Amino acid sequence: MNEISYWKEHRLLPERYCDYLLALYSQGGEIKVAEGKRKKHRIAFVYFSLLLVMLVVVSTLFIFYNHSQLQFLLLAFGLIFSGIGIIFFRPHQQLISFIGWISFLLFLLQLSILLIQLFFNPLIVIIMVSFQFFLWYIIGYILKDRILRMVGLIALLSMLIYVVFLNFL
């Protein structure tokens, strides 16, 4: 029965099949250990997602202030934290994995803009941001994630429109 609970938790079989097998083998009795474990995972998911969203908001607010060292540390911490979340929470829940991917890509975008603005000219910033939006599209294609593909494509088109209006108007 522990193995069936493992299958259900890691989505190796559809949930209804696992429920059927658990009910069959436990002869209608409920398994309380799996529910307690699932509840702990759900609480960890909620705290993790809230912390990631707060990190993204705070790092975005630091863009408007000129605290490059603090912003660099915050973005590096956010990159590491969201990367750990992608790896650790991936088999458990897709929403947290998606929040982890989006926050990872936003932290990477902000970090690259910060570093490029410190060392290079604005044209390279536009090229690198466009490349990252294209990378978002490619990652969405590889992961078969329609939302990430759409966001990458819309951002890339917005960047191209921005460049056209910047140069020709």
Secondary structure, 3 states (H helix, E strand, C coil): CHHHHHHHHCCCCCHHHHHHHHHHHCCCCCCHHHHHHHHHHHHHHHHHHHHHHHHHHHHHHHHHCCCHHHHHHHHHHHHHHHHHHHHHHCCCCHHHHHHHHHHHHHHHHHHHHHHHHHHCCHHHHHHHHHHHHHHHHHHHHHCCCHHHHHHHHHHHHHHHHHHHHHHHC
